[in-house]
Amino acid sequence: MSESKVIFSTHMLHPEVTGELQRLGDYRVASAPTPEVITAESKGAQIIVVRAKIPPGIITREKGLMACVRHGAGLDMIPVDVATHAGVLVTNVPGANATTVAEHAIWSSLALFRRYPMMNHDLRQNGWEAGRKHADFGRELSGKTIGILGCGNIGRRIAAMARFGFGCDVIAQTRTPANLPEGITAVSFDSLLAQSDVLVLSCPLTEETTGIISRDAIAKMKKGALLINVSRGPVTDEGAVIEALAAGHLGGAAIDVFSVQPLPSDHAFFKLPNVILTPHMAGITEESMLRLGQGVVSETKRILAGERPVNLCNPEVWDSYRARFS
């Protein structure tokens, strides 16, 4: 490489990954992951490492931009159509945090079945007996039916942990039922809602999945069922989820993603005792950040060497991309 390429990241990455990217080019990190800062500080970038939303104007502005490399799997942070029109590659790192997210989903289910949020609160605020009384209403995860909406890398890891760790029956609704591993039963969406003791949302955010967990959908769920959302906030009607939790139709929820992020401090979710809230970190551990970063490094190396990325998400752009940089 005759000239140092600018590699811009929207966030700090794992230290080992940072070192690798610094050796590949002029590595820069946004001083804050806001649209305004990302827009201002990404000027001159050839590679953008994506962990926050990329304003479309950046892609149309940067005539030398080669690729947006997603530090993760979901592509909703990248305007893929704009990138494709501009001849910019879009790549991702699928599966690198699947185990991390799956562990979060299982842990959340266990905690909700054992009424941990309420027990912990009452133990601290009202004493031993107040906390202990929740035990009589706790339930086991073992033997329950786990329903998975969207059974990709994350869904499959959840299924394996649920089946082999807890003896759960696993059902799934997916676009490709023929590809489901043995032991996962493909069902219709209505059957998924009706049969699940725990409904895990791990689908991508698309036009079809936006708002799919609606008021009507929740009404079809078992009374006392748990809802685990490790997908994206807009997959659910948050108002309907709040109503169902407050009324007791849903036994509890673990929510990692929200329609508005960061979650406003006065949001109604904070007032509900049967909810576990996490700040979009189900997929973040030291191990997963290293794996994700290593995937970013591998794809960046290929791109800078003139090679086709392994996980090219807009393959139709390849010819126009090569014409730009031939």
C-alpha positions as CSV (number, residue, x, y, z in Angstrom):
1,M,0.0,0.0,0.0
2,S,1.7,3.1,-1.2
3,E,-0.4,5.6,0.9
4,S,-1.8,5.2,4.3
5,K,-5.6,4.7,4.2
6,V,-7.8,6.4,6.7
7,I,-9.7,3.8,8.8
8,F,-12.4,5.5,10.9
9,S,-14.3,3.8,13.7
10,T,-17.4,5.1,15.3
11,H,-16.3,3.6,18.7
12,M,-13.3,2.5,20.6
13,L,-12.5,-1.2,19.8
14,H,-10.7,-4.0,21.7
15,P,-7.1,-3.0,22.4
16,E,-5.7,-5.9,20.3
17,V,-7.9,-4.9,17.4
18,T,-6.9,-1.2,17.8
19,G,-3.3,-2.2,17.4
20,E,-4.0,-4.3,14.3
21,L,-5.9,-1.4,12.6
22,Q,-3.2,1.1,13.5
23,R,-0.8,-1.1,11.6
24,L,-3.1,-1.2,8.6
25,G,-3.5,2.5,8.2
26,D,-4.3,5.9,9.7
27,Y,-6.7,4.7,12.4
28,R,-9.0,7.3,13.9
29,V,-11.9,7.0,16.4
30,A,-14.9,9.3,16.8
31,S,-14.7,11.5,19.9
32,A,-18.4,10.7,20.5
33,P,-20.7,8.3,18.7
34,T,-23.2,10.9,17.7
35,P,-24.4,11.6,14.1
36,E,-22.9,15.1,14.2
37,V,-19.5,14.0,15.4
38,I,-19.3,11.0,13.1
39,T,-20.2,13.2,10.1
40,A,-17.6,15.7,11.0
41,E,-14.7,13.4,12.0
42,S,-15.1,10.8,9.2
43,K,-13.9,13.1,6.5
44,G,-11.4,11.5,4.3
45,A,-12.1,7.9,5.4
46,Q,-11.5,5.0,3.1
47,I,-12.8,2.4,5.6
48,I,-15.6,3.1,8.2
49,V,-15.9,0.6,11.1
50,V,-19.6,0.8,12.1
51,R,-21.0,0.5,15.6
52,A,-23.3,3.5,15.3
53,K,-25.7,4.7,12.7
54,I,-23.9,6.1,9.6
55,P,-25.7,9.2,8.1
56,P,-26.3,8.6,4.4
57,G,-24.6,12.0,3.6
58,I,-21.2,10.6,4.6
59,I,-21.4,7.9,2.0
60,T,-22.3,10.4,-0.8
61,R,-19.7,12.9,0.4
62,E,-16.7,10.6,0.6
63,K,-15.7,9.9,-2.9
64,G,-12.8,7.8,-1.8
65,L,-14.8,5.6,0.6
66,M,-14.2,1.9,-0.1
67,A,-16.2,0.1,2.6
68,C,-18.4,0.3,5.6
69,V,-17.4,-2.7,7.8
70,R,-20.0,-3.6,10.4
71,H,-18.6,-4.5,13.8
72,G,-21.4,-7.0,14.2
73,A,-24.1,-8.6,12.0
74,G,-27.1,-6.3,11.8
75,L,-27.1,-3.9,8.9
76,D,-29.7,-1.4,10.1
77,M,-27.0,1.0,11.1
78,I,-25.8,1.3,7.5
79,P,-27.8,2.8,4.6
80,V,-27.0,-0.2,2.4
81,D,-29.0,1.1,-0.6
82,V,-27.0,4.4,-0.6
83,A,-23.7,2.6,-0.3
84,T,-24.6,0.3,-3.2
85,H,-25.6,3.2,-5.4
86,A,-22.3,4.9,-4.5
87,G,-20.2,1.8,-5.3
88,V,-19.2,1.3,-1.6
89,L,-18.8,-2.2,-0.1
90,V,-20.8,-3.2,2.9
91,T,-19.5,-6.1,5.0
92,N,-20.3,-7.5,8.4
93,V,-19.1,-10.1,11.0
94,P,-21.9,-12.6,11.4
95,G,-22.0,-15.0,14.4
96,A,-19.1,-13.6,16.3
97,N,-21.2,-12.6,19.3
98,A,-23.9,-15.3,18.9
99,T,-22.8,-17.1,22.1
100,T,-22.7,-13.9,24.1
101,V,-26.2,-12.9,23.1
102,A,-27.5,-16.4,23.6
103,E,-26.1,-16.5,27.2
104,H,-27.8,-13.2,27.8
105,A,-31.1,-14.6,26.7
106,I,-30.8,-17.7,28.8
107,W,-29.6,-15.8,31.9
108,S,-32.5,-13.3,31.5
109,S,-35.0,-16.1,31.2
110,L,-33.7,-17.8,34.4
111,A,-33.7,-14.5,36.3
112,L,-37.3,-13.6,35.3
113,F,-38.7,-17.1,36.0
114,R,-37.1,-16.9,39.5
115,R,-38.5,-13.4,39.9
116,Y,-35.0,-12.0,40.5
117,P,-35.8,-8.3,39.8
118,M,-38.6,-8.2,42.3
119,M,-36.8,-10.4,44.9
120,N,-33.7,-8.4,44.7
121,H,-35.6,-5.1,45.2
122,D,-37.7,-6.4,48.1
123,L,-34.7,-8.0,49.8
124,R,-32.8,-4.8,49.7
125,Q,-35.7,-2.4,50.5
126,N,-38.0,-4.5,52.8
127,G,-35.8,-7.3,54.3
128,W,-35.2,-11.0,54.2
129,E,-38.8,-12.3,54.4
130,A,-40.1,-9.8,51.8
131,G,-37.4,-11.0,49.4
132,R,-37.9,-14.7,50.2
133,K,-41.6,-14.7,49.6
134,H,-41.0,-14.5,45.9
135,A,-39.5,-18.0,45.9
136,D,-43.0,-19.6,46.2
137,F,-43.9,-18.1,42.8
138,G,-40.6,-18.9,41.0
139,R,-40.6,-21.2,38.0
140,E,-38.0,-23.4,36.3
141,L,-36.7,-23.0,32.8
142,S,-36.1,-26.7,32.4
143,G,-38.7,-28.4,30.3
144,K,-40.3,-25.2,29.0
145,T,-41.0,-24.3,25.4
146,I,-38.7,-21.7,24.0
147,G,-39.9,-19.9,20.9
148,I,-37.4,-18.1,18.7
149,L,-38.4,-15.5,16.1
150,G,-35.6,-15.4,13.6
151,C,-33.3,-18.5,13.9
152,G,-30.0,-17.3,12.5
153,N,-26.6,-17.6,14.3
154,I,-28.0,-16.2,17.5
155,G,-31.2,-18.2,17.5
156,R,-29.4,-21.4,16.9
157,R,-27.0,-20.8,19.8
158,I,-30.0,-20.1,22.0
159,A,-31.7,-23.2,20.8
160,A,-28.6,-25.4,21.6
161,M,-28.3,-24.0,25.1
162,A,-32.0,-24.4,25.8
163,R,-32.2,-27.9,24.4
164,F,-29.0,-29.4,25.7
165,G,-28.6,-27.4,28.9
166,F,-32.2,-27.3,30.1
167,G,-34.1,-29.9,28.2
168,C,-36.4,-27.3,26.6
169,D,-38.5,-27.9,23.6
170,V,-37.5,-25.4,20.9
171,I,-39.8,-24.0,18.2
172,A,-39.0,-21.3,15.7
173,Q,-40.5,-19.1,13.0
174,T,-38.0,-18.3,10.3
175,R,-37.9,-17.4,6.6
176,T,-35.9,-20.6,5.9
177,P,-37.5,-23.4,7.9
178,A,-35.9,-26.1,5.7
179,N,-32.5,-25.0,7.1
180,L,-33.3,-25.4,10.7
181,P,-31.0,-27.8,12.6
182,E,-32.4,-31.0,13.9
183,G,-34.3,-30.6,17.1
184,I,-35.8,-27.2,16.3
185,T,-39.4,-27.4,15.1
186,A,-40.6,-24.9,12.5
187,V,-44.0,-23.4,13.3
188,S,-46.2,-20.6,12.0
189,F,-46.1,-17.2,13.7
190,D,-49.4,-17.7,15.4
191,S,-48.3,-21.1,16.8
192,L,-45.0,-19.6,18.0
193,L,-47.0,-17.0,20.0
194,A,-49.4,-19.5,21.4
195,Q,-47.0,-22.2,22.4
196,S,-44.0,-20.3,23.8
197,D,-43.3,-20.1,27.5
198,V,-40.4,-17.9,26.5
199,L,-40.5,-15.9,23.3
200,V,-37.0,-14.7,22.1
201,L,-36.8,-12.1,19.4
202,S,-33.6,-12.5,17.5
203,C,-34.7,-11.5,14.0
204,P,-33.2,-8.7,11.9
205,L,-35.1,-5.4,11.7
206,T,-36.8,-5.3,8.3
207,E,-40.0,-3.9,6.8
208,E,-41.7,-7.2,7.6
209,T,-40.5,-7.5,11.2
210,T,-41.1,-3.8,12.2
211,G,-43.9,-3.8,14.8
212,I,-44.5,-7.6,14.4
213,I,-44.9,-8.0,18.2
214,S,-48.1,-5.9,18.2
215,R,-51.0,-5.7,20.7
216,D,-52.8,-8.5,18.8
217,A,-49.7,-10.7,18.7
218,I,-49.1,-10.3,22.5
219,A,-52.8,-11.2,23.1
220,K,-52.1,-14.6,21.5
221,M,-49.3,-15.3,23.8
222,K,-49.7,-17.5,26.9
223,K,-50.6,-15.7,30.1
224,G,-47.4,-15.4,32.1
225,A,-45.1,-16.0,29.2
226,L,-41.7,-14.2,29.0
227,L,-40.6,-11.9,26.2
228,I,-36.9,-11.5,25.5
229,N,-35.8,-8.9,23.0
230,V,-32.3,-9.1,21.7
231,S,-33.3,-8.0,18.2
232,R,-34.1,-4.3,17.7
233,G,-36.5,-2.1,19.5
234,P,-38.9,-1.4,16.6
235,V,-39.7,-5.1,16.3
236,T,-42.1,-4.5,19.2
237,D,-44.9,-2.1,19.9
238,E,-43.4,-0.9,23.2
239,G,-46.7,0.6,24.4
240,A,-48.4,-2.8,23.9
241,V,-45.5,-4.5,25.8
242,I,-45.9,-2.1,28.7
243,E,-49.6,-2.7,28.9
244,A,-49.2,-6.4,28.9
245,L,-46.5,-6.4,31.6
246,A,-48.6,-4.0,33.8
247,A,-51.7,-6.2,33.4
248,G,-49.8,-9.4,34.1
249,H,-50.5,-11.0,30.7
250,L,-46.8,-11.1,30.2
251,G,-45.0,-12.6,33.2
252,G,-41.9,-10.6,32.5
253,A,-39.6,-9.2,29.9
254,A,-35.9,-8.7,29.3
255,I,-35.3,-5.8,26.9
256,D,-31.9,-4.9,25.5
257,V,-33.0,-2.8,22.6
258,F,-35.4,0.1,22.3
259,S,-37.1,2.3,19.7
260,V,-35.3,5.3,21.1
261,Q,-31.7,4.9,22.3
262,P,-30.4,5.8,24.8
263,L,-33.6,5.0,26.7
264,P,-35.1,8.2,28.3
265,S,-34.8,8.2,32.0
266,D,-38.5,8.8,32.5
267,H,-39.5,5.9,30.2
268,A,-42.4,3.7,31.5
269,F,-40.2,0.6,31.4
270,F,-38.3,1.9,34.4
271,K,-41.5,1.8,36.5
272,L,-42.3,-1.9,35.9
273,P,-41.0,-4.4,38.5
274,N,-41.0,-7.4,36.2
275,V,-38.6,-6.2,33.6
276,I,-34.8,-6.5,33.1
277,L,-33.5,-3.6,31.2
278,T,-30.0,-3.5,29.6
279,P,-28.4,-0.8,27.5
280,H,-28.0,-2.6,24.2
281,M,-25.2,-4.8,25.5
282,A,-26.4,-8.3,25.2
283,G,-23.7,-9.0,22.6
284,I,-20.9,-7.3,24.5
285,T,-18.3,-9.1,26.5
286,E,-14.5,-8.9,26.3
287,E,-14.5,-12.2,24.4
288,S,-17.1,-11.1,21.8
289,M,-15.5,-7.7,21.3
290,L,-12.2,-9.5,20.4
291,R,-13.9,-11.9,18.0
292,L,-15.9,-9.1,16.3
293,G,-12.8,-6.9,16.0
294,Q,-10.8,-9.8,14.6
295,G,-13.4,-10.2,11.9
296,V,-13.3,-6.4,11.2
297,V,-9.5,-6.6,10.8
298,S,-9.7,-9.6,8.5
299,E,-12.2,-7.9,6.2
300,T,-10.3,-4.6,6.2
301,K,-7.1,-6.5,5.3
302,R,-8.8,-8.1,2.3
303,I,-10.3,-4.8,1.1
304,L,-7.0,-2.9,1.4
305,A,-5.3,-5.7,-0.5
306,G,-7.8,-5.5,-3.4
307,E,-9.5,-8.7,-2.5
308,R,-13.3,-9.5,-2.3
309,P,-14.5,-9.5,1.3
310,V,-15.7,-12.9,2.7
311,N,-19.0,-11.4,4.1
312,L,-19.9,-9.0,1.3
313,C,-23.5,-7.9,2.0
314,N,-24.2,-6.1,-1.2
315,P,-22.5,-8.3,-3.8
316,E,-24.1,-6.5,-6.7
317,V,-21.8,-3.6,-6.0
318,W,-18.6,-5.5,-6.7
319,D,-18.2,-4.5,-10.4
320,S,-18.9,-0.9,-9.8
321,Y,-16.6,-0.9,-6.8
322,R,-13.8,-2.4,-8.8
323,A,-14.3,0.2,-11.6
324,R,-13.9,2.9,-9.0
325,F,-10.6,1.6,-7.6
326,S,-9.1,-0.1,-10.7
